[in-house]
């Protein structure tokens, strides 16, 4: 009987550390529901001690999720651990994830602690955590660049104190597969009590090898947990991609000889949900979930696939959620059909009122475009969820005029703390004029560092999904807006980003 590979998803914690990827409480809950539907083994819900907002998110996810273990990150100190344990109290299965840097560079420059001080803190923090919860994971931050002798000493001690999972992170994405796999194996062979814990890998993608390194840690090193994120979301170049690791292990079961509990049919829905909430567009040639992942343009390939799919396809598109028989909805679709489609997409509304409001928006959209695709519904619901966040700024209406040889003009009406204001401006184009009109009144002083447009479905009447990334006083936020009118979508995205800038939730840099 094959061994089980534990899938530990950290989209809501490490993934959220991508510049601009911060999520609201409702957005995190929606993603957590989808991860549970995906049958992820462990959901790292956040870093409870970093802010009151993160504490409440971890607590809310702990109350909601029943089938997955809910985890909170914590620095190796009593305050963080107590705070995380408090947030995890409602969970049917909870885990404390402690981290402390062990590389010489991090100990000297960041912690300003001696190796002996780090050793003692690691040991005592696990002892303290073990009195609060039985499931304890310990991560030596920057473990791959740590001195192996010191690392062995620390890990042996924390296992003796009760750590049940040992995670060895490649925090800066420096590893290469063979060396990383051997590094994990050597640690396991040298540490006398290594068999008393599950070994885990957590790899970053700075050199494009996060998935390869993780799989080497599993095959060569004997790790039985992989830490990963949907779409490989994460700070800098991102994390190990959940969908790629899972499908690699399932497709090459002959090589890995491991079982995973993931229901792969929900992978695509999870990918789309995370993409739309964060505004991080999935590249078309992304493995497994990219728009071209199962597309065949070459005539030779097309001919082969038509005769026998396995000539050019090593996995079935429908196994990860793609469907050739997609149900397209329109203005004749009723409320029950809309509600059923929401359930199939993994969207759970808080109340019947929310469903009714979303259905009204759906009908309005159906009057403007003839076919409504899944992507349209997800964008619509994402847009709808923003209205429940008591935002400072809200979109009302927009008119703009542009013609060749004339400078475009825009007039916009939006709300500030519930009161309507009007503003107008000119610009280099209608989008520029509209956003300048907003900024003229708001005076946020924010710098726009990204403006991105993505067609939600493949036709000229498609909704446009716009991502605006703003930076101000060291904070970076993403705003996302969707509308068949790309100028309106841009204004919505800009206002969404401004609302996130108003959020003063404290962020604490965490283990990678």
C-alpha positions in Angstrom: 0.0 0.0 0.0 1.4 3.4 -1.1 2.4 6.0 1.5 0.4 9.2 1.8 1.8 12.6 0.8 0.4 15.4 2.9 -0.6 18.6 1.0 -0.1 21.7 3.1 -1.6 24.8 1.4 -0.2 28.2 2.4 -2.0 30.4 -0.1 -3.7 32.3 2.6 -0.5 33.0 4.5 2.7 32.8 2.4 0.7 33.5 -0.8 -0.8 36.6 0.7 2.7 37.9 1.2 2.9 38.7 -2.5 3.0 42.5 -2.9 -0.6 43.5 -3.5 -2.1 40.1 -2.8 -3.6 40.9 0.6 -7.2 39.6 1.0 -10.2 40.6 3.0 -11.8 38.3 5.6 -14.6 37.3 3.2 -12.2 36.6 0.4 -10.1 34.4 2.7 -13.1 32.5 3.8 -14.1 31.9 0.1 -10.7 30.5 -0.7 -10.6 28.4 2.5 -14.0 26.8 1.5 -12.6 26.0 -2.0 -9.4 24.5 -0.4 -11.6 22.3 1.8 -13.6 21.3 -1.2 -10.3 20.4 -2.9 -9.6 18.2 0.1 -6.3 19.9 1.1 -4.9 18.2 4.2 -3.7 21.3 6.0 -4.8 24.9 5.4 -2.4 27.5 6.7 -5.0 30.2 7.4 -2.7 33.0 8.4 -0.3 34.5 11.0 -2.6 35.1 13.9 -0.3 37.3 16.0 0.6 39.6 13.1 -2.6 41.7 13.4 -6.1 41.6 14.8 -7.4 41.1 11.3 -5.3 38.0 10.7 -6.3 36.7 14.1 -10.0 37.1 13.2 -9.4 35.4 9.8 -7.7 32.4 11.4 -10.5 32.1 14.0 -13.3 32.4 11.4 -11.6 29.8 9.1 -11.2 27.5 12.2 -14.9 27.8 12.9 -15.9 27.1 9.3 -13.6 24.3 8.1 -14.3 20.8 9.4 -12.6 18.4 7.0 -9.1 19.9 6.8 -6.5 20.8 9.5 -6.4 24.5 10.1 -2.9 25.9 10.9 -1.6 29.3 12.1 2.0 30.4 11.8 3.7 31.8 14.9 7.2 33.0 15.8 9.0 30.9 18.4 7.9 33.0 21.4 5.1 32.6 24.0 3.1 35.6 22.9 2.8 34.5 19.2 2.1 30.9 20.2 -0.6 31.8 22.7 -2.3 34.1 20.2 -2.2 31.4 17.5 -3.6 28.7 19.8 -6.4 31.1 20.8 -7.4 31.7 17.2 -7.3 27.9 16.5 -9.5 26.9 19.4 -12.7 26.4 17.3 -10.9 24.1 14.8 -11.9 20.5 14.7 -8.3 19.8 13.9 -5.7 22.5 14.6 -1.9 22.9 14.1 0.6 25.4 15.4 3.4 26.2 13.0 6.5 27.7 14.8 9.5 29.1 13.0 12.9 30.4 14.0 15.9 31.2 11.8 18.9 28.9 12.0 21.2 30.1 9.3 24.3 32.0 10.5 23.4 35.0 8.3 19.8 35.2 9.8 20.9 34.6 13.4 23.5 37.3 13.2 21.9 40.0 11.1 18.2 39.5 11.7 17.8 37.9 15.1 21.0 39.2 16.7 21.2 36.0 18.7 23.9 33.4 19.3 23.4 29.8 18.1 23.0 28.7 21.7 20.3 31.3 22.3 18.5 30.1 19.1 18.8 26.5 20.2 17.3 27.2 23.6 14.5 29.3 22.2 13.6 26.7 19.6 13.4 23.9 22.3 11.5 25.9 24.9 9.0 27.4 22.4 8.0 23.9 21.2 7.7 22.7 24.8 5.4 25.7 25.5 3.3 25.0 22.3 3.0 21.3 23.1 1.2 22.2 26.3 -1.5 24.0 24.2 -1.8 21.7 21.2 -0.7 18.2 20.1 -0.1 19.0 16.4 3.1 21.1 16.3 5.2 21.9 13.2 8.6 23.5 13.5 10.4 25.3 10.6 14.1 26.3 10.9 13.9 29.4 8.7 16.5 29.5 6.0 17.1 25.9 6.9 18.7 25.0 3.6 21.5 27.5 4.1 22.0 26.5 7.8 25.0 24.7 9.1 24.0 21.0 9.0 25.6 20.1 12.4 23.7 22.9 14.1 20.5 22.2 12.3 20.7 18.5 13.3 21.1 19.6 16.9 18.1 22.0 16.8 15.8 19.5 15.0 16.7 16.6 17.3 15.8 18.8 20.3 12.5 20.1 19.0 11.4 16.6 18.1 12.3 15.5 21.6 10.1 18.4 22.9 7.1 17.2 20.9 7.3 18.6 17.3 5.3 16.3 15.1 6.2 17.8 11.7 9.7 19.1 10.7 9.7 21.5 7.8 13.0 22.4 6.1 12.4 25.5 4.0 14.5 26.8 1.1 13.4 30.3 2.1 15.3 32.2 -0.6 14.9 29.7 -3.5 18.7 28.9 -3.6 18.4 25.1 -3.8 18.8 22.8 -6.8 16.9 19.4 -6.8 19.6 16.8 -6.3 21.4 18.8 -3.6 18.2 19.7 -1.7 16.9 16.1 -1.8 20.2 14.8 -0.4 20.2 17.6 2.2 16.9 16.4 3.6 18.0 12.7 3.4 21.2 13.4 5.3 19.3 15.2 8.0 16.9 12.3 8.5 19.8 9.8 8.5 21.9 11.8 11.1 19.1 12.7 13.5 18.4 9.7 15.9 14.7 10.6 16.5 13.9 11.7 12.9 11.4 8.9 12.5 9.2 10.5 15.3 8.1 13.3 12.9 6.7 13.9 9.5 9.3 15.7 7.3 8.1 18.5 5.1 9.5 20.7 2.3 8.8 24.4 1.6 10.5 25.7 -1.5 10.5 29.1 -3.2 10.7 29.7 -6.9 13.5 32.3 -7.3 15.4 30.1 -9.7 12.3 28.5 -11.2 12.9 25.2 -9.4 10.4 25.2 -6.5 8.3 22.3 -7.8 11.4 20.3 -8.8 13.1 20.9 -5.5 10.0 19.9 -3.6 9.6 16.7 -5.5 13.3 15.9 -5.0 12.8 16.5 -1.3 10.0 13.9 -1.5 11.7 11.3 -3.7 15.3 11.6 -2.6 14.9 13.1 0.9 11.9 11.1 2.1 9.7 14.1 2.9 6.0 13.3 3.2 4.6 16.8 3.3 4.8 19.4 0.6 4.0 23.1 1.4 2.6 24.8 -1.6 0.1 27.5 -2.9 -2.6 27.7 -5.6 -1.0 29.0 -8.8 2.4 29.1 -7.1 1.3 32.4 -5.5 3.9 33.9 -3.1 6.4 36.7 -2.4 9.1 37.4 -4.9 9.0 34.6 -7.6 6.4 32.7 -5.7 6.1 29.3 -4.0 5.8 25.7 -5.1 2.6 25.3 -7.2 0.0 23.0 -5.6 -1.5 21.9 -8.9 1.8 21.0 -10.4 3.1 18.9 -7.5 -0.3 17.1 -7.1 -0.6 16.3 -10.8 3.1 15.3 -11.0 2.6 12.8 -8.2 -0.7 11.5 -9.6 0.5 11.3 -13.2 3.8 9.7 -12.3 2.6 7.4 -9.6 4.8 4.7 -11.2 7.8 6.8 -10.0 6.7 8.4 -6.8 4.5 5.5 -5.5 2.6 7.9 -3.3 -1.1 8.7 -2.7 -2.6 12.2 -2.4 -6.0 12.9 -1.1 -6.7 15.9 -3.4 -9.9 16.0 -5.4 -8.3 17.2 -8.6 -11.6 18.1 -10.3 -11.7 21.3 -8.2 -8.1 22.5 -9.1 -9.2 24.8 -11.9 -12.0 26.4 -9.8 -9.4 27.1 -7.0 -7.0 28.5 -9.5 -9.6 30.9 -11.0 -10.9 32.0 -7.6 -7.4 32.8 -6.3 -6.5 34.6 -9.5 -9.7 36.8 -9.5 -9.4 37.7 -5.8 -5.8 38.6 -5.9 -5.7 40.1 -9.4 -2.7 37.8 -10.3 -3.5 36.6 -13.8 -2.5 33.0 -14.6 -0.2 32.9 -17.7 -1.8 31.1 -20.6 1.1 28.5 -20.8 1.0 27.8 -17.0 1.1 24.0 -16.4 -2.3 22.4 -15.5 -4.4 25.6 -15.1 -3.2 27.8 -17.9 -5.7 28.5 -20.8 -3.4 26.7 -23.2 -2.5 23.8 -20.9 -4.7 21.4 -23.0 -4.8 23.3 -26.3 -3.2 21.9 -29.4 -2.4 24.3 -32.2 -0.1 22.0 -34.3 -2.0 20.1 -37.0 0.1 17.0 -36.2 -0.8 17.2 -32.5 -4.5 17.8 -33.2 -4.6 14.8 -35.5 -2.9 12.6 -32.9 -5.2 13.7 -30.1 -8.3 13.1 -32.2 -7.2 9.5 -32.9 -5.9 8.8 -29.4 -5.8 11.3 -26.6 -2.7 9.9 -25.0 -0.6 10.6 -28.0 0.0 14.1 -26.7 -2.0 14.3 -23.4 -0.5 12.7 -20.3 -3.5 13.7 -18.2 -7.2 14.4 -18.9 -8.3 18.0 -18.9 -11.6 17.1 -17.1 -9.6 15.5 -14.3 -8.4 19.0 -13.1 -11.7 20.8 -13.8 -11.7 21.7 -17.4 -14.9 20.8 -19.3 -15.6 20.7 -23.0 -19.3 20.7 -22.2 -19.5 24.0 -20.3 -23.0 25.2 -19.5 -23.3 28.7 -20.7 -25.9 30.8 -18.9 -27.9 33.8 -20.3 -30.7 36.2 -19.6 -33.3 33.3 -19.6 -31.5 31.5 -16.8 -33.4 31.4 -13.6 -32.4 32.1 -10.0 -32.2 28.4 -9.1 -29.9 27.7 -12.0 -27.7 30.6 -11.0 -27.7 29.4 -7.4 -26.8 25.9 -8.5 -23.9 27.2 -10.7 -22.6 29.2 -7.7 -22.5 26.0 -5.7 -20.7 24.1 -8.5 -18.1 26.9 -8.6 -17.5 26.6 -4.9 -19.0 30.0 -4.1 -21.0 30.1 -0.8 -23.1 33.2 -0.1 -23.6 34.3 3.5 -27.4 34.8 3.1 -30.3 34.7 0.7 -30.1 38.5 0.4 -26.6 38.1 -0.9 -27.7 35.6 -3.5 -30.6 37.8 -4.6 -28.2 40.8 -4.9 -25.8 38.8 -7.0 -28.6 37.4 -9.1 -29.8 41.0 -9.9 -26.2 41.8 -11.0 -26.2 38.6 -13.1 -29.4 39.6 -14.8 -28.0 43.1 -15.5 -24.9 41.6 -17.0 -27.0 39.1 -19.1 -28.8 42.1 -20.6 -25.5 43.5 -21.8 -23.8 40.3 -23.1 -25.6 37.3 -24.6 -23.5 34.5 -22.9 -22.4 34.3 -19.3 -19.4 32.1 -18.6 -18.1 30.7 -15.3 -15.4 33.3 -15.3 -18.1 36.1 -15.6 -20.0 34.7 -12.6 -16.8 34.5 -10.5 -15.9 38.1 -11.4 -19.4 39.2 -10.7 -19.5 37.6 -7.3 -16.0 38.9 -6.4 -17.2 42.4 -7.3 -20.4 41.9 -5.3 -18.4 40.8 -2.2 -16.6 44.1 -2.2 -19.8 45.9 -1.4 -20.0 44.2 2.0 -16.7 45.5 3.3 -18.0 49.0 4.3 -15.5 50.5 1.8 -14.7 54.2 1.9 -15.0 54.6 -1.9 -17.7 53.1 -4.1 -18.3 53.4 -7.9 -21.6 55.0 -9.0 -21.4 56.1 -12.7 -19.0 57.2 -15.4 -19.2 59.1 -18.7 -16.3 59.8 -20.9 -15.7 61.3 -24.4 -12.8 60.6 -26.7 -12.2 61.2 -30.4 -9.2 61.3 -32.7 -7.3 64.5 -32.4 -9.0 65.6 -29.2 -7.9 65.1 -25.6 -10.2 62.6 -23.8 -12.5 63.8 -21.0 -14.1 61.8 -18.1 -16.8 62.6 -15.6 -17.2 60.2 -12.7 -19.6 59.9 -9.8 -18.4 57.9 -6.8 -19.1 57.7 -3.1 -16.9 58.8 -0.3 -18.1 57.4 3.1 -21.5 56.9 1.6 -21.8 60.4 0.1 -21.8 61.0 -3.7 -19.1 63.2 -5.2 -18.5 64.2 -8.8 -15.1 64.8 -10.4 -13.8 65.4 -14.0 -10.5 65.4 -15.7 -8.8 65.0 -19.1 -6.1 62.5 -19.8 -4.0 60.7 -22.4 -6.9 58.3 -22.9 -10.3 57.5 -21.4 -8.8 55.3 -18.7 -6.2 57.8 -17.8 -8.8 60.6 -17.7 -11.1 58.5 -15.5 -8.4 57.6 -13.0 -7.1 61.1 -12.9 -10.6 62.4 -12.1 -10.8 60.0 -9.1 -7.3 61.0 -7.9 -8.1 64.7 -8.3 -10.7 64.4 -5.6 -9.2 61.7 -3.4 -5.6 63.1 -3.4 -4.2 59.7 -2.2 -0.7 60.4 -3.5 -0.3 56.8 -4.4 1.9 55.6 -7.2 0.5 53.2 -9.8 3.0 50.4 -10.3 0.9 48.1 -12.4 -2.1 48.4 -14.7 -3.2 45.1 -16.3 -6.2 44.1 -18.4 -7.4 40.6 -18.9 -10.4 39.4 -21.0 -12.5 37.1 -18.8 -13.7 35.1 -21.8 -12.8 34.9 -25.4 -14.9 37.3 -27.4 -15.2 41.1 -28.0 -18.2 41.3 -25.8 -16.2 39.7 -22.9 -16.0 41.4 -19.6 -12.7 43.1 -19.0 -11.0 42.3 -15.7 -8.6 45.1 -14.7 -5.9 44.9 -12.0 -4.5 48.2 -10.6 -1.5 48.0 -8.2 -0.9 51.1 -6.0 2.0 51.8 -3.8 2.0 54.4 -1.0 4.2 54.8 2.1 5.7 51.3 1.8 2.3 49.6 1.3 1.5 47.8 -2.0 -2.1 46.8 -2.8 -4.0 45.3 -5.7 -7.5 46.4 -6.8 -9.6 44.4 -9.2 -12.6 45.5 -11.2 -14.7 43.8 -13.9 -17.1 45.2 -16.4 -18.0 44.8 -20.1 -16.8 48.5 -20.3 -13.1 48.5 -19.8 -13.0 52.1 -18.6 -15.6 51.3 -15.9 -13.7 48.2 -14.9 -10.6 50.4 -14.6 -12.4 52.9 -12.3 -13.7 50.1 -10.2 -10.2 48.6 -9.9 -8.7 51.9 -8.9 -11.4 52.5 -6.2 -10.9 49.0 -4.9 -7.2 49.6 -4.6 -7.8 52.9 -2.7 -10.1 51.0 -0.3 -7.3 48.5 0.5 -4.9 51.4 1.0 -7.2 52.7 3.7 -7.0 49.4 5.6 -4.4 49.8 8.4 -4.0 46.1 9.2 -0.5 45.6 10.4 1.7 43.1 8.5 4.6 41.2 9.9 7.2 39.7 7.7 7.0 35.9 8.1 8.9 32.8 7.5 9.1 31.8 3.8 
